[in-house]
Amino acid sequence: ANEKQQKARDIFALLFLMNGIRIIDLIRLRKQNIKETQGQKYFEILAKKTDGSNKTVEVAITPQIEELISRHPGSGDYILDILPYDLPYIESNRVGRNKYRKLVEHLKAFSSSVEGLQSISWSYTRFSANNFLHVNSYASRSLIAEMQGNTYQVNQGYSHDVNYDKFKVQEKLNDVFVKSDQKKSLGENNVKEKKNETTN
């Protein structure tokens, strides 16, 4: 991949590792959103779709996430170098949308170069994280919805306090990228095993 495609690929991986958060929330993420409790560093993210309710999503900062961010560090307020360092936060949504629309073209170009892989976009990370956690029985649908900041889950009044159980679930996503410990692909083998059990 060329440099632009590599950057798009890294951002795609970041979204998956961060529970499948929305691309606009990653682009707008600022350094002031880094928090720490009992030695655990995490991002406290006010999801764009729920900013009216001031509900946040917490995402642990894992070594894999740190490594990817270090490749594209922002020099100002923002975590990544996608938005201008001096851009007022109030403008970040409008400018951010233009940025990720351009980036997705590089992501699609990258995916088209991989034999057998269909053209992908940012939403694939959200569906993939959801499916991987659910099919492997790592988390319930309601917990996944809370981790991803789904609007309907927020409206039900679920707590978004720092919860180490959520961070442990997130570790399952990050383990996928540890080459020495290959995991089941989106639970495919797990599904086959359950079908065999049912047949027997």
Salt bridges, closest charged atoms under 4 A:
ASP10 OD1 - ARG9 NH1 3.40
ASP10 OD1 - ARG71 NH1 2.93
ASP10 OD2 - HIS72 NE2 2.78
ASP51 OD2 - LYS48 NZ 3.55
GLU58 OE1 - LYS166 NZ 3.36
GLU67 OE2 - ARG71 NH2 3.19
ASP81 OD1 - LYS7 NZ 2.83
GLU91 OE1 - ARG94 NH2 2.57
GLU146 OE2 - LYS166 NZ 3.34
ASP181 OD2 - LYS183 NZ 2.56
GLU188 OE2 - LYS192 NZ 3.57
GLU193 OE1 - LYS184 NZ 3.71
